[in-house]
Amino acid sequence: MCSVEVSGRICCVNLPLSVYTVLKDLRLLRCWIRELPKPPLPPLEVTLERYLSCLEAVVSKNQFDETKKIVNDFAKGDGIALHRLVEKLAQEKENWATSVWLPEMYLLNRLPLPVNQSAFFLFPRQNFKTFRDQILFSAQLLHFALEFQRLIETETLDQDFSRAVHVKRSPLCMDTYSNFFNSYRRPGVEIDYQLNNKRDPKYHKSVVVIHRKQFYFLDLSSDPSIDSIATALNKIRTSSTTDENTPVGALTTQPRDKWAHHYELLRKDNTAHMEALERCLLVLCLNESTPPSKQGLSRTDQCEDLLHGKGVNSCNRWYDKTLQVMVGVDGVTGVVMEHSQSEGITLLRFMEDFLARQAKNGVHNVDWSAAPCPFERMQWKLSPTLTQAIVLAREDVQKLVDDVDLYVLHFKDFGKALPKSKKISPDVFVQLALQLTYYKVHRKLVTTYESASLRRFRLGRADNIRAATKQALQWVEAMCDEHQETQEQKHELFREAVEAQTAILKYTITGNGPDNHMLAMREIAKKIQLKTRLFNDKSHQTFWNFQLSTSQLPNDSNIIVGYGAVVPDGYGCAYTINENDIVFSVASFDSSSATSSDFFALSLECSLNQMRELCNLGAKAQ
């Protein structure tokens, strides 16, 4: 079923996929498909079987045997009652999975947003020759954002479709776009709150600009030209003082409970400013140049600038805002996204559409005498308590900056063409490369997270494609340890690992993964104060301890995506698989003696080439 607009009326009809394209071209397809199905709820026994299979490779045999007994008891006892309560939740909610996933994944997380929760999206470096080039690019992006906002609000944005090759191509829920602009994550002591201000007349078409840690309110309500926006931004740039300014934005880098306390103090005397930040379209950060490495401004340098600001730009930000657009005078540009409101693939579409517009329109000659859009400086009233809190927050964020170990690997030997030629999913291939690399470096496998889109369902967000399987462990052991397996046997083990990983990918993206189901039962048990042995089992803690957190962010515009490790001794690894190359952003913490991003990345490069050789040998054997 899908909703189709015919002569101003919304009709629900059954349509084959082939008809969607025709209707889209005729502007009859209702872009927000409201009749997408709810996500399925897997049977209890299926979820528990998959739960165990996810643990077998990452816990000891003795621990796994004990966990199997606990799971069997759960299946006969508490699990039955808890599953029934999840069934009731699934009947009541538009999307039961999102309702439990969102708080646990983001809103309850008390860690600071920079590095730990927010992701960066780096544009290809821009060739800015003057300050005015920086301003023009910013103005063009803001102008495009207003157009994109209009497409979202009029529901005329072209429909997204799934890219997955293992399941039927289907339309995706577009609701994530409704939270793209004018949204905010307000800090709370125990849980954060999402604000969505879609039609506020005062702030609907406004932007907060931050330059040299000074804040400006920019009014775009008149649908101004690029020239008017550029003129206003240039005036903001020249009016910003070079004096040391109190970096109020540093407060948003604090742990969420601490920032929640200071938020109330700040809002008390700065209500209008806080409303502007919470309700505006987005935040534009005009950044300073950051010190390059000895080799020049590398991709790693650029990614570090976006991830945490490298100290220079770390406080020229407001992390609670869903979209922080970064435009540096050195050509380092991109977006930092507060992830609770929307999805990375949504932001990638916005960024790719903008780059396509830039390429199509060519050079824009600004009339710098154009009347500027209205703007005004936001003057903060700060108590001694807040002033001291800002000092401490600035010190803490610098410690975080110094602790991040980031490395960007551009693997050029091959891309998706190779695994596709072997009838292997490129994503499955890379996930197994990550398992092989982790085992080579650490001599074990660990719980692995890979983000999987559930947007094929109504209000769908994400699930987890797990990659540390028994089959993967058997294969990496054969590849790394002094076993007697022949190359043919190693290839056979590899094919078994591929089959297992492909099966996991398929059942996860179709809404049948174990993660959200287990999470829902655990949270319901907490709510009704049911003490269940399964959720206190050591293996259950391991199940949620993602020492390897990964995500594939496909795009055709050379946009690099990344984020920090989600646990102190882990890795964050985002990647883009192109036709003939692969780009990885690997992050960890220097404070962990167990991890090293550059060593992991270089080992990953070796793993990929090993796998190519293995595939080629397997092809010859056949």
PARO-82371 format. One record per residue (C-alpha): chain; x, y, z; residue in one letter. Coordinates in nm, 2 decimals. Example, Ala and Ser with C-alpha at 12.3 -4.5 7.8 and 13.67 -1.06 7.14 Angstrom:
  cadena       x       y       z  residuo
       A    1.23   -0.45    0.78        A
       A    1.37   -0.11    0.71        S
REM end
This chain:
  cadena       x       y       z  residuo
       A    0.00    0.00    0.00        M
       A    0.11    0.36   -0.06        C
       A   -0.05    0.70   -0.05        S
       A   -0.10    0.87   -0.38        V
       A   -0.23    1.22   -0.44        E
       A   -0.48    1.24   -0.72        V
       A   -0.67    1.56   -0.79        S
       A   -0.59    1.69   -0.44        G
       A   -0.71    1.37   -0.26        R
       A   -0.49    1.11   -0.08        I
       A   -0.58    0.76   -0.19        C
       A   -0.43    0.44   -0.06        C
       A   -0.36    0.19   -0.34        V
       A   -0.16   -0.12   -0.40        N
       A    0.13   -0.04   -0.64        L
       A    0.41   -0.25   -0.78        P
       A    0.75   -0.09   -0.75        L
       A    0.78   -0.02   -1.13        S
       A    0.48    0.22   -1.10        V
       A    0.66    0.44   -0.84        Y
       A    0.90    0.59   -1.10        T
       A    0.62    0.68   -1.34        V
       A    0.41    0.84   -1.06        L
       A    0.71    1.03   -0.93        K
       A    0.77    1.18   -1.28        D
       A    0.40    1.27   -1.30        L
       A    0.42    1.43   -0.95        R
       A    0.14    1.20   -0.83        L
       A    0.34    1.00   -0.58        L
       A    0.29    1.13   -0.23        R
       A    0.65    1.17   -0.12        C
       A    0.58    1.09    0.24        W
       A    0.46    0.73    0.21        I
       A    0.24    0.69    0.52        R
       A    0.12    0.34    0.44        E
       A    0.46    0.18    0.49        L
       A    0.43   -0.13    0.71        P
       A    0.51   -0.14    1.08        K
       A    0.83   -0.33    1.16        P
       A    0.79   -0.70    1.24        P
       A    0.85   -0.85    1.58        L
       A    1.05   -1.18    1.55        P
       A    0.93   -1.48    1.74        P
       A    1.10   -1.51    2.08        L
       A    1.28   -1.84    2.00        E
       A    1.43   -1.68    1.68        V
       A    1.56   -1.38    1.87        T
       A    1.71   -1.59    2.14        L
       A    1.88   -1.82    1.89        E
       A    2.03   -1.52    1.71        R
       A    2.13   -1.37    2.04        Y
       A    2.33   -1.68    2.12        L
       A    2.49   -1.69    1.78        S
       A    2.61   -1.33    1.83        C
       A    2.78   -1.43    2.15        L
       A    2.95   -1.75    2.05        E
       A    3.26   -1.59    1.90        A
       A    3.31   -1.32    2.16        V
       A    3.29   -1.50    2.49        V
       A    3.47   -1.80    2.64        S
       A    3.33   -2.15    2.59        K
       A    3.26   -2.19    2.96        N
       A    3.08   -1.85    2.97        Q
       A    2.89   -1.94    2.65        F
       A    2.77   -2.27    2.80        D
       A    2.65   -2.09    3.11        E
       A    2.47   -1.83    2.90        T
       A    2.30   -2.10    2.70        K
       A    2.15   -2.24    3.02        K
       A    2.03   -1.89    3.12        I
       A    1.88   -1.83    2.78        V
       A    1.69   -2.17    2.79        N
       A    1.55   -2.08    3.14        D
       A    1.45   -1.74    3.01        F
       A    1.27   -1.89    2.70        A
       A    1.06   -2.11    2.93        K
       A    0.99   -1.84    3.20        G
       A    1.03   -1.46    3.21        D
       A    1.09   -1.44    2.83        G
       A    0.73   -1.55    2.75        I
       A    0.58   -1.28    2.96        A
       A    0.82   -1.01    2.84        L
       A    0.77   -1.10    2.48        H
       A    0.39   -1.07    2.52        R
       A    0.45   -0.72    2.66        L
       A    0.66   -0.63    2.36        V
       A    0.38   -0.76    2.14        E
       A    0.15   -0.52    2.32        K
       A    0.40   -0.24    2.26        L
       A    0.41   -0.33    1.89        A
       A    0.03   -0.30    1.87        Q
       A    0.03    0.04    2.05        E
       A    0.32    0.21    1.88        K
       A    0.37    0.32    1.52        E
       A    0.72    0.17    1.55        N
       A    0.79   -0.03    1.86        W
       A    1.16   -0.07    1.77        A
       A    1.23    0.30    1.73        T
       A    1.05    0.38    2.06        S
       A    1.30    0.17    2.25        V
       A    1.61    0.22    2.03        W
       A    1.61    0.60    2.03        L
       A    1.64    0.67    2.41        P
       A    1.89    0.39    2.46        E
       A    2.11    0.48    2.16        M
       A    2.12    0.86    2.22        Y
       A    1.90    1.03    2.47        L
       A    2.00    0.84    2.78        L
       A    2.37    0.86    2.69        N
       A    2.54    1.10    2.94        R
       A    2.87    1.13    2.75        L
       A    2.96    1.46    2.58        P
       A    2.83    1.50    2.23        L
       A    3.16    1.58    2.05        P
       A    3.35    1.27    1.95        V
       A    3.13    1.04    2.16        N
       A    2.80    1.09    1.99        Q
       A    2.81    1.34    1.70        S
       A    2.93    1.24    1.36        A
       A    3.12    1.45    1.10        F
       A    3.06    1.47    0.73        F
       A    3.36    1.63    0.54        L
       A    3.31    1.79    0.20        F
       A    3.60    1.77   -0.05        P
       A    3.83    2.06    0.04        R
       A    3.73    2.39   -0.11        Q
       A    3.98    2.62   -0.28        N
       A    3.92    2.94   -0.10        F
       A    4.16    3.21   -0.20        K
       A    4.01    3.49    0.01        T
       A    3.78    3.54    0.30        F
       A    3.51    3.63    0.05        R
       A    3.53    3.28   -0.10        D
       A    3.45    3.14    0.24        Q
       A    3.16    3.38    0.28        I
       A    3.02    3.30   -0.07        L
       A    3.03    2.92   -0.01        F
       A    2.85    2.97    0.32        S
       A    2.58    3.19    0.15        A
       A    2.53    2.94   -0.12        Q
       A    2.49    2.66    0.13        L
       A    2.24    2.86    0.34        L
       A    2.04    2.96    0.02        H
       A    2.03    2.59   -0.08        F
       A    1.92    2.49    0.28        A
       A    1.61    2.72    0.24        L
       A    1.52    2.54   -0.08        E
       A    1.57    2.20    0.07        F
       A    1.36    2.30    0.37        Q
       A    1.08    2.40    0.13        R
       A    1.10    2.07   -0.05        L
       A    1.07    1.89    0.28        I
       A    0.78    2.09    0.41        E
       A    0.58    2.07    0.08        T
       A    0.66    1.70    0.06        E
       A    0.79    1.74   -0.29        T
       A    1.14    1.60   -0.21        L
       A    1.20    1.30   -0.44        D
       A    1.13    0.97   -0.27        Q
       A    1.42    0.77   -0.13        D
       A    1.45    0.41   -0.22        F
       A    1.66    0.13   -0.06        S
       A    2.00    0.05   -0.21        R
       A    2.02   -0.30   -0.07        A
       A    2.09   -0.57   -0.33        V
       A    1.99   -0.86   -0.11        H
       A    1.62   -0.77   -0.06        V
       A    1.35   -0.63   -0.28        K
       A    1.40   -0.26   -0.36        R
       A    1.15   -0.06   -0.17        S
       A    1.05    0.30   -0.08        P
       A    1.19    0.44    0.24        L
       A    1.02    0.63    0.52        C
       A    1.08    1.00    0.47        M
       A    0.99    1.10    0.82        D
       A    1.36    1.15    0.91        T
       A    1.36    1.46    0.69        Y
       A    1.09    1.62    0.90        S
       A    1.34    1.64    1.19        N
       A    1.63    1.76    0.97        F
       A    1.59    2.14    1.02        F
       A    1.47    2.35    1.31        N
       A    1.54    2.07    1.56        S
       A    1.74    2.05    1.87        Y
       A    1.86    1.81    2.15        R
       A    1.80    1.98    2.49        R
       A    2.01    1.84    2.78        P
       A    1.84    1.67    3.07        G
       A    1.98    1.54    3.40        V
       A    1.88    1.18    3.33        E
       A    1.76    1.19    2.97        I
       A    1.78    1.45    2.69        D
       A    1.47    1.59    2.51        Y
       A    1.41    1.64    2.14        Q
       A    1.27    1.97    2.02        L
       A    1.11    2.00    1.67        N
       A    1.01    2.36    1.59        N
       A    0.88    2.33    1.23        K
       A    0.67    2.63    1.19        R
       A    0.78    2.89    1.44        D
       A    0.71    3.22    1.26        P
       A    1.00    3.40    1.42        K
       A    1.27    3.14    1.38        Y
       A    1.15    2.92    1.10        H
       A    1.39    3.08    0.85        K
       A    1.67    3.19    1.06        S
       A    2.03    3.09    1.12        V
       A    2.26    3.14    1.42        V
       A    2.61    3.22    1.29        V
       A    2.92    3.17    1.52        I
       A    3.24    3.34    1.43        H
       A    3.54    3.38    1.67        R
       A    3.31    3.23    1.93        K
       A    3.07    3.53    1.89        Q
       A    2.70    3.45    1.81        F
       A    2.48    3.63    1.56        Y
       A    2.11    3.59    1.47        F
       A    2.06    3.60    1.09        L
       A    1.71    3.65    0.96        D
       A    1.64    3.48    0.63        L
       A    1.26    3.51    0.64        S
       A    1.24    3.72    0.33        S
       A    1.38    3.44    0.11        D
       A    1.68    3.65    0.03        P
       A    1.92    3.61   -0.26        S
       A    2.27    3.46   -0.23        I
       A    2.41    3.82   -0.26        D
       A    2.20    3.94    0.03        S
       A    2.31    3.65    0.25        I
       A    2.67    3.69    0.15        A
       A    2.67    4.06    0.22        T
       A    2.53    3.99    0.57        A
       A    2.78    3.72    0.64        L
       A    3.07    3.94    0.53        N
       A    2.95    4.21    0.77        K
       A    2.93    3.96    1.05        I
       A    3.29    3.84    0.97        R
       A    3.43    4.19    0.97        T
       A    3.23    4.30    1.28        S
       A    3.36    4.01    1.50        S
       A    3.62    4.13    1.73        T
       A    3.96    3.96    1.76        T
       A    3.96    4.00    2.13        D
       A    3.94    3.68    2.35        E
       A    3.57    3.61    2.38        N
       A    3.40    3.39    2.64        T
       A    3.33    3.08    2.44        P
       A    2.97    3.00    2.55        V
       A    2.96    2.71    2.30        G
       A    3.20    2.52    2.53        A
       A    2.91    2.44    2.76        L
       A    2.76    2.22    2.50        T
       A    3.07    2.00    2.51        T
       A    3.01    1.90    2.87        Q
       A    2.87    1.56    2.99        P
       A    2.50    1.59    2.94        R
       A    2.39    1.59    3.30        D
       A    2.64    1.86    3.39        K
       A    2.53    2.07    3.08        W
       A    2.17    2.02    3.19        A
       A    2.24    2.20    3.51        H
       A    2.43    2.49    3.34        H
       A    2.16    2.50    3.07        Y
       A    1.90    2.61    3.32        E
       A    2.13    2.88    3.45        L
       A    2.21    3.00    3.10        L
       A    1.85    3.00    2.99        R
       A    1.74    3.21    3.29        K
       A    1.91    3.53    3.17        D
       A    1.93    3.45    2.80        N
       A    1.59    3.31    2.71        T
       A    1.57    3.47    2.36        A
       A    1.92    3.35    2.26        H
       A    1.83    2.99    2.37        M
       A    1.50    3.00    2.18        E
       A    1.69    3.12    1.87        A
       A    1.94    2.83    1.89        L
       A    1.67    2.57    1.96        E
       A    1.43    2.69    1.69        R
       A    1.65    2.81    1.41        C
       A    1.71    2.63    1.08        L
       A    2.07    2.54    1.16        L
       A    2.39    2.68    1.30        V
       A    2.67    2.81    1.07        L
       A    3.02    2.80    1.22        C
       A    3.27    3.02    1.03        L
       A    3.60    2.86    1.14        N
       A    3.96    2.97    1.16        E
       A    4.25    2.79    1.00        S
       A    4.39    2.50    1.21        T
       A    4.76    2.41    1.22        P
       A    4.84    2.15    0.95        P
       A    5.06    1.85    1.00        S
       A    5.42    1.85    0.86        K
       A    5.28    1.70    0.54        Q
       A    5.03    1.98    0.49        G
       A    4.66    1.98    0.56        L
       A    4.59    1.61    0.52        S
       A    4.25    1.44    0.51        R
       A    4.31    1.33    0.86        T
       A    4.38    1.69    0.97        D
       A    4.05    1.80    0.80        Q
       A    3.85    1.52    0.96        C
       A    4.00    1.61    1.30        E
       A    3.89    1.97    1.25        D
       A    3.53    1.87    1.20        L
       A    3.53    1.59    1.46        L
       A    3.65    1.81    1.75        H
       A    3.78    2.14    1.62        G
       A    4.15    2.07    1.71        K
       A    4.13    2.31    2.00        G
       A    4.12    2.61    1.76        V
       A    3.76    2.57    1.66        N
       A    3.63    2.34    1.94        S
       A    3.43    2.61    2.11        C
       A    3.32    2.79    1.80        N
       A    3.02    2.55    1.80        R
       A    2.68    2.46    1.95        W
       A    2.67    2.08    1.96        Y
       A    2.30    2.05    2.07        D
       A    2.19    2.17    1.72        K
       A    2.11    1.90    1.48        T
       A    2.31    2.06    1.20        L
       A    2.62    2.26    1.25        Q
       A    2.76    2.37    0.91        V
       A    3.13    2.41    0.92        M
       A    3.30    2.65    0.68        V
       A    3.67    2.72    0.75        G
       A    3.88    2.99    0.59        V
       A    4.13    2.72    0.49        D
       A    3.87    2.54    0.28        G
       A    3.78    2.27    0.54        V
       A    3.40    2.24    0.51        T
       A    3.13    2.00    0.61        G
       A    2.86    1.93    0.87        V
       A    2.86    1.80    1.22        V
       A    2.54    1.62    1.30        M
       A    2.37    1.56    1.63        E
       A    2.25    1.21    1.55        H
       A    1.94    1.16    1.75        S
       A    1.71    1.36    1.52        Q
       A    1.80    1.22    1.18        S
       A    2.01    0.98    0.98        E
       A    2.35    1.01    0.82        G
       A    2.22    0.90    0.48        I
       A    1.97    1.19    0.50        T
       A    2.24    1.44    0.55        L
       A    2.45    1.29    0.27        L
       A    2.16    1.34    0.03        R
       A    2.14    1.71    0.14        F
       A    2.52    1.75    0.09        M
       A    2.54    1.57   -0.24        E
       A    2.24    1.76   -0.38        D
       A    2.42    2.09   -0.27        F
       A    2.74    1.99   -0.45        L
       A    2.55    1.90   -0.76        A
       A    2.38    2.24   -0.75        R
       A    2.72    2.40   -0.72        Q
       A    2.86    2.21   -1.01        A
       A    2.56    2.29   -1.22        K
       A    2.55    2.67   -1.15        N
       A    2.92    2.73   -1.18        G
       A    3.09    3.05   -1.06        V
       A    2.86    3.30   -0.88        H
       A    2.97    3.67   -0.90        N
       A    2.85    3.84   -0.58        V
       A    2.71    4.19   -0.58        D
       A    2.87    4.30   -0.25        W
       A    2.67    4.62   -0.25        S
       A    2.34    4.42   -0.22        A
       A    2.13    4.50    0.08        A
       A    2.22    4.26    0.36        P
       A    1.98    4.03    0.54        C
       A    1.90    4.16    0.89        P
       A    2.13    4.03    1.16        F
       A    2.22    4.12    1.52        E
       A    2.49    4.02    1.77        R
       A    2.37    3.80    2.05        M
       A    2.51    3.94    2.38        Q
       A    2.53    3.68    2.66        W
       A    2.46    3.75    3.03        K
       A    2.69    3.52    3.22        L
       A    2.70    3.46    3.60        S
       A    3.03    3.39    3.78        P
       A    2.92    3.02    3.80        T
       A    2.87    3.00    3.43        L
       A    3.19    3.18    3.35        T
       A    3.38    2.93    3.56        Q
       A    3.19    2.64    3.41        A
       A    3.30    2.77    3.06        I
       A    3.67    2.78    3.17        V
       A    3.65    2.42    3.30        L
       A    3.45    2.30    2.99        A
       A    3.72    2.45    2.76        R
       A    3.99    2.27    2.95        E
       A    3.80    1.94    2.93        D
       A    3.73    1.96    2.56        V
       A    4.10    2.02    2.50        Q
       A    4.18    1.71    2.69        K
       A    3.93    1.52    2.47        L
       A    4.09    1.67    2.16        V
       A    4.43    1.56    2.28        D
       A    4.30    1.21    2.35        D
       A    4.15    1.14    2.01        V
       A    4.36    0.92    1.78        D
       A    4.22    0.96    1.42        L
       A    4.35    0.81    1.10        Y
       A    4.20    0.83    0.75        V
       A    4.29    0.54    0.52        L
       A    4.24    0.58    0.14        H
       A    4.26    0.23    0.01        F
       A    4.32    0.25   -0.37        K
       A    4.40   -0.11   -0.47        D
       A    4.03   -0.20   -0.54        F
       A    3.68   -0.11   -0.45        G
       A    3.33   -0.27   -0.47        K
       A    3.40   -0.40   -0.82        A
       A    3.62   -0.68   -0.68        L
       A    3.38   -0.84   -0.43        P
       A    3.09   -0.80   -0.68        K
       A    3.28   -0.99   -0.94        S
       A    3.30   -1.28   -0.68        K
       A    2.93   -1.25   -0.61        K
       A    3.00   -1.11   -0.26        I
       A    2.83   -0.81   -0.11        S
       A    3.09   -0.53   -0.08        P
       A    2.97   -0.45    0.27        D
       A    3.00   -0.82    0.37        V
       A    3.35   -0.82    0.23        F
       A    3.45   -0.51    0.42        V
       A    3.29   -0.63    0.75        Q
       A    3.49   -0.95    0.72        L
       A    3.81   -0.75    0.65        A
       A    3.74   -0.56    0.98        L
       A    3.71   -0.89    1.17        Q
       A    4.03   -1.02    1.02        L
       A    4.21   -0.70    1.11        T
       A    4.08   -0.69    1.46        Y
       A    4.19   -1.05    1.51        Y
       A    4.54   -0.98    1.37        K
       A    4.58   -0.69    1.60        V
       A    4.42   -0.82    1.92        H
       A    4.40   -1.20    1.87        R
       A    4.03   -1.22    1.94        K
       A    3.70   -1.10    1.81        L
       A    3.47   -0.85    1.99        V
       A    3.11   -0.74    1.97        T
       A    3.07   -0.54    1.65        T
       A    2.82   -0.28    1.56        Y
       A    2.72   -0.18    1.20        E
       A    2.44    0.06    1.15        S
       A    2.15   -0.09    0.94        A
       A    1.87    0.13    0.81        S
       A    1.51    0.03    0.90        L
       A    1.35    0.31    0.70        R
       A    1.17    0.05    0.48        R
       A    0.93    0.05    0.78        F
       A    0.70    0.33    0.91        R
       A    0.91    0.57    1.13        L
       A    1.20    0.33    1.10        G
       A    1.55    0.43    1.22        R
       A    1.82    0.17    1.27        A
       A    1.93   -0.17    1.38        D
       A    2.27   -0.35    1.42        N
       A    2.42   -0.58    1.16        I
       A    2.66   -0.80    1.38        R
       A    2.97   -0.94    1.22        A
       A    3.16   -1.13    1.49        A
       A    3.03   -1.48    1.40        T
       A    3.15   -1.83    1.47        K
       A    3.22   -1.87    1.10        Q
       A    3.42   -1.55    1.09        A
       A    3.63   -1.66    1.39        L
       A    3.71   -2.00    1.23        Q
       A    3.82   -1.82    0.92        W
       A    4.04   -1.55    1.08        V
       A    4.20   -1.81    1.30        E
       A    4.29   -2.01    0.99        A
       A    4.43   -1.69    0.83        M
       A    4.64   -1.58    1.12        C
       A    4.74   -1.87    1.34        D
       A    4.97   -2.15    1.26        E
       A    4.70   -2.39    1.15        H
       A    4.75   -2.65    0.88        Q
       A    4.47   -2.54    0.65        E
       A    4.55   -2.52    0.28        T
       A    4.46   -2.21    0.08        Q
       A    4.16   -2.41   -0.06        E
       A    4.04   -2.48    0.30        Q
       A    4.09   -2.12    0.40        K
       A    3.88   -2.01    0.10        H
       A    3.61   -2.25    0.19        E
       A    3.61   -2.11    0.55        L
       A    3.59   -1.76    0.40        F
       A    3.29   -1.86    0.19        R
       A    3.11   -1.99    0.50        E
       A    3.19   -1.67    0.68        A
       A    3.05   -1.48    0.38        V
       A    2.73   -1.69    0.38        E
       A    2.68   -1.63    0.76        A
       A    2.74   -1.26    0.73        Q
       A    2.51   -1.23    0.43        T
       A    2.23   -1.40    0.62        A
       A    2.27   -1.16    0.91        I
       A    2.26   -0.86    0.68        L
       A    1.94   -0.99    0.52        K
       A    1.75   -1.06    0.84        Y
       A    1.86   -0.74    1.00        T
       A    1.76   -0.50    0.73        I
       A    1.42   -0.67    0.70        T
       A    1.36   -0.59    1.07        G
       A    1.43   -0.93    1.22        N
       A    1.76   -0.87    1.41        G
       A    1.78   -0.96    1.78        P
       A    1.90   -0.62    1.91        D
       A    1.59   -0.41    1.94        N
       A    1.38   -0.71    2.06        H
       A    1.63   -0.79    2.34        M
       A    1.65   -0.42    2.42        L
       A    1.27   -0.39    2.44        A
       A    1.24   -0.69    2.68        M
       A    1.52   -0.56    2.90        R
       A    1.36   -0.21    2.93        E
       A    1.02   -0.35    3.00        I
       A    1.17   -0.57    3.27        A
       A    1.33   -0.26    3.43        K
       A    1.00   -0.08    3.41        K
       A    0.80   -0.35    3.58        I
       A    1.09   -0.42    3.82        Q
       A    1.13   -0.78    3.71        L
       A    1.48   -0.91    3.80        K
       A    1.58   -1.14    3.52        T
       A    1.90   -1.34    3.53        R
       A    1.96   -1.30    3.16        L
       A    2.00   -0.92    3.17        F
       A    2.25   -0.95    3.46        N
       A    2.45   -1.22    3.28        D
       A    2.81   -1.12    3.20        K
       A    2.75   -1.22    2.84        S
       A    2.47   -0.97    2.82        H
       A    2.71   -0.69    2.91        Q
       A    2.94   -0.81    2.64        T
       A    2.65   -0.82    2.39        F
       A    2.62   -0.44    2.42        W
       A    2.99   -0.35    2.46        N
       A    3.07   -0.24    2.10        F
       A    3.45   -0.23    2.09        Q
       A    3.42   -0.21    1.71        L
       A    3.16    0.04    1.60        S
       A    3.12    0.06    1.22        T
       A    2.90    0.22    0.95        S
       A    2.90    0.23    0.57        Q
       A    2.80    0.57    0.43        L
       A    2.77    0.54    0.06        P
       A    2.80    0.85   -0.15        N
       A    2.93    0.95   -0.49        D
       A    3.08    1.29   -0.39        S
       A    3.40    1.20   -0.20        N
       A    3.24    1.30    0.13        I
       A    3.42    1.14    0.42        I
       A    3.22    1.05    0.73        V
       A    3.35    0.96    1.08        G
       A    3.29    0.95    1.45        Y
       A    3.47    0.85    1.77        G
       A    3.50    0.51    1.94        A
       A    3.19    0.44    2.16        V
       A    3.39    0.27    2.44        V
       A    3.73    0.37    2.58        P
       A    3.91    0.07    2.44        D
       A    3.73    0.06    2.11        G
       A    3.74    0.18    1.75        Y
       A    3.50    0.39    1.55        G
       A    3.53    0.30    1.18        C
       A    3.31    0.46    0.91        A
       A    3.38    0.37    0.55        Y
       A    3.27    0.45    0.20        T
       A    3.30    0.18   -0.07        I
       A    3.35    0.33   -0.41        N
       A    3.38    0.14   -0.74        E
       A    3.76    0.13   -0.73        N
       A    3.87    0.25   -0.39        D
       A    3.75    0.25   -0.02        I
       A    3.79    0.53    0.23        V
       A    3.80    0.45    0.60        F
       A    3.79    0.69    0.90        S
       A    3.94    0.50    1.20        V
       A    3.92    0.66    1.55        A
       A    4.02    0.55    1.89        S
       A    4.17    0.70    2.21        F
       A    4.53    0.76    2.29        D
       A    4.45    0.70    2.66        S
       A    4.38    0.33    2.57        S
       A    4.70    0.12    2.56        S
       A    4.51   -0.14    2.37        A
       A    4.43    0.06    2.06        T
       A    4.61    0.24    1.78        S
       A    4.42    0.39    1.48        S
       A    4.71    0.40    1.24        D
       A    4.82    0.05    1.32        F
       A    4.47   -0.08    1.28        F
       A    4.42    0.11    0.95        A
       A    4.75   -0.02    0.80        L
       A    4.67   -0.37    0.92        S
       A    4.33   -0.33    0.75        L
       A    4.50   -0.24    0.43        E
       A    4.70   -0.56    0.45        C
       A    4.38   -0.76    0.53        S
       A    4.20   -0.64    0.22        L
       A    4.49   -0.74    0.00        N
       A    4.51   -1.08    0.17        Q
       A    4.14   -1.13    0.09        M
       A    4.19   -1.03   -0.27        R
       A    4.46   -1.29   -0.30        E
       A    4.24   -1.55   -0.13        L
       A    3.95   -1.48   -0.37        C
       A    4.17   -1.50   -0.67        N
       A    4.32   -1.83   -0.56        L
       A    3.97   -1.96   -0.49        G
       A    3.87   -1.86   -0.85        A
       A    4.17   -2.05   -1.00        K
       A    4.09   -2.36   -0.79        A
       A    3.74   -2.36   -0.94        Q
REM end
